[in-house]
Amino acid sequence: MSHGKTSYVCLPCRASYKQPYDRDRPHRTCPRCAEPLIHVGSAFAAPPRRDIAAWRALSVLLHAGVRFHSSCCGGPGYRPRTLREVRERMAYARRTGEPFARALVRYDVP
């Protein structure tokens, strides 16, 4: 039985690649720029390459450790798609002391 594919992202190129996950070869490199790819998970949907703001928001999520792995009950849950949503959640995290990664995946910010 073959396993499903998972997504890898190159932030400098704003490119996403679906590849089979291989535990023996966890590190991949971008075919365009030879930089390391980031494993983002199987439930990832890449924004269009020309949408620079969405890629910036994605960069913040990935650098905070947020990934897009699907759970047994569905997708990865809420992920902000705009810089405004990211800024709101980061301001909330600074105000309350909640870790950035947890605040970034909150659906609603009180």
Helices and strands as residue ranges (DSSP letters): E 5-10, E 15-20, E 38-41, H 52-63, H 83-96, H 100-104
